[in-house]
Amino acid sequence: MELQKARDWLDLVLKSLLLFALILLGAWAGYRLWSDRVAVTRVQLVVWTEYKPFSDDARLLLIHVKPKNVGQANMQPGKEGVVVLVRSFAPNAAPGVQDLEKMRELHKIVLTDKFPDDYPLQPGVEYDEVMALVVPKGATFAIKATLDLGDETEVSHTSVAHGE
């Protein structure tokens, strides 16, 4: 009789622990869903460059633009899409702070024009769009990529490159 009573108590304790664990797990899942804010758009945009030899007086400037959706919601860029501006530093620029927005614009490339239907950024996806420009040796450039998120918001990243 004692063995049956011990089994009943053990069964009650185990079922109570299981119920408590399920409630705790449900509360944790609800908290994660609330804290992650699933419907919020989270997009990163990175620009990096590299130079390759091209000729004695020219270099091949490779521009990598990497949009990444780190959120949980699907994202479609706004009507401006992904725009890359390449600006040139003046060779005789004075020492000090340079206003990148006032520099001479060499190229304006709208990356999303290559994709007329759409440019979906699903959760976890990361693209690496590469552009190649032949540039003079020793020139310095400011490259700015901007991703339109719609609703008058955007994500941008600027990089400066100098080719030896």
ChimeraX attribute file (.defattr): number of C-alpha atoms within 10 A of each C-alpha:
attribute: neighborCount
match mode: 1-to-1
recipient: residues
	/A:1	5
	/A:2	7
	/A:3	7
	/A:4	9
	/A:5	10
	/A:6	11
	/A:7	11
	/A:8	12
	/A:9	11
	/A:10	12
	/A:11	12
	/A:12	12
	/A:13	12
	/A:14	12
	/A:15	12
	/A:16	12
	/A:17	12
	/A:18	12
	/A:19	12
	/A:20	12
	/A:21	12
	/A:22	12
	/A:23	12
	/A:24	12
	/A:25	12
	/A:26	12
	/A:27	12
	/A:28	12
	/A:29	12
	/A:30	12
	/A:31	12
	/A:32	12
	/A:33	12
	/A:34	10
	/A:35	9
	/A:36	12
	/A:37	13
	/A:38	14
	/A:39	12
	/A:40	12
	/A:41	17
	/A:42	17
	/A:43	19
	/A:44	16
	/A:45	19
	/A:46	18
	/A:47	22
	/A:48	17
	/A:49	17
	/A:50	14
	/A:51	19
	/A:52	13
	/A:53	14
	/A:54	14
	/A:55	11
	/A:56	8
	/A:57	11
	/A:58	17
	/A:59	21
	/A:60	19
	/A:61	22
	/A:62	16
	/A:63	22
	/A:64	18
	/A:65	25
	/A:66	16
	/A:67	23
	/A:68	19
	/A:69	21
	/A:70	16
	/A:71	21
	/A:72	16
	/A:73	17
	/A:74	17
	/A:75	19
	/A:76	16
	/A:77	17
	/A:78	16
	/A:79	11
	/A:80	16
	/A:81	20
	/A:82	24
	/A:83	18
	/A:84	23
	/A:85	18
	/A:86	21
	/A:87	21
	/A:88	18
	/A:89	20
	/A:90	12
	/A:91	9
	/A:92	6
	/A:93	9
	/A:94	8
	/A:95	6
	/A:96	6
	/A:97	7
	/A:98	11
	/A:99	8
	/A:100	17
	/A:101	11
	/A:102	9
	/A:103	15
	/A:104	14
	/A:105	16
	/A:106	10
	/A:107	13
	/A:108	14
	/A:109	13
	/A:110	16
	/A:111	19
	/A:112	18
	/A:113	14
	/A:114	9
	/A:115	9
	/A:116	7
	/A:117	8
	/A:118	12
	/A:119	17
	/A:120	13
	/A:121	20
	/A:122	16
	/A:123	17
	/A:124	13
	/A:125	13
	/A:126	16
	/A:127	13
	/A:128	13
	/A:129	13
	/A:130	14
	/A:131	15
	/A:132	13
	/A:133	13
	/A:134	15
	/A:135	17
	/A:136	17
	/A:137	18
	/A:138	14
	/A:139	16
	/A:140	18
	/A:141	24
	/A:142	19
	/A:143	24
	/A:144	22
	/A:145	26
	/A:146	22
	/A:147	25
	/A:148	19
	/A:149	20
	/A:150	13
	/A:151	7
	/A:152	7
	/A:153	9
	/A:154	16
	/A:155	16
	/A:156	17
	/A:157	16
	/A:158	17
	/A:159	15
	/A:160	17
	/A:161	19
	/A:162	15
	/A:163	18
	/A:164	14
